[in-house]
Amino acid sequence: MVKEIYIIRHGETELNRQGIVQGRGVNSDLNDLGRAQAEVFYQKYKDIPFDKIYTSDLKRTWQTVQKFIDAKLPWEKLSGLDELAWGVWEGKPNTEDAREAFREMLQSWEDGDYTAHFEGGESVQDVYERLKQPMEVLMTRPEEKTVLLCMHGRAMRVFLCLLLDKPLSLMTEFPHQNTVLYKMGFEDGKFTVLEFNNAVHLDSLVIGE
C-alpha cells in the first residue's frame, strides 16, 4: 500500500446533540461528549506514525484532532473539506418543517438531482467539485504515506463517493457518527476501503458518565 488515509468525522457539538444542522456557516465548538470522543480516538491511534493532518476550516474538526496537532505533527487546513452549506436552514431549530425539508432534499439527491440545494446553500454536486482539490492533494504528495483527515458527515459521504468513483446517489451507503473512522488505501492511482465505519474506539465511552 502506497498510502493509508484515516478519514474521521469531527466529535459531537451541542448542535449535533440537538439535531440542528450546522453546515459550513455555523462554526461550533465540540461539547463535553465531543471532547471525550476526541480523547478516546487519540488514545487509540496516537501511536500511528502520521505524516500529516488535514482538517477543514471549521474549528470542530481541528478541535477533534487537537492532541495530534499538539504533538507537533504537520497540519494543514483545506477549505474543500468544509461541510456542505445548508443555506437558510443552518442553525435553525429541529422542527417538523425542517425535518420535512431535509427529507425532500435527501430524496432529490437519491433520485439523482445532485444540483438540488436550499436557498443560500450548496448542492452535493458543488461539494463534490470542491472536494476534488483535497483528493488531488492526497494523490500527489507521495512523501505523506500515513495521513489523518478530519471532516464532516455529509461532506465525508460525498468524499467517499468521489474517492471510490461511486455515484452520489449511493451516499447513504456510508453511515457515520461522530469520530467514526473510514480507513482508506491508495495504490496504483486508486482508493480502496481498508476499514468501514469503524467506531471501536468509542466502545470505552459510557454516555452520561
Secondary structure, 3 states (H helix, E strand, C coil): CCEEEEEEECCCEHHHHHCCCCCCCCCCCECHHHHHHHHHHHHHHCCCCCCEEEECCCHHHHHHCHHHHHCCCCEEECHHHCCCCCHHHCCCCCCHHHHHHHHHHHHHHHCCCCCCCCCCCCCHHHHHHHCHHHHHHHHCCCCCCEEEEEECHHHHHHHHHHHHCCCHHHHHHCCCCCCCEEEEEEECCEEEEEEEEECHHHHHCCCCC
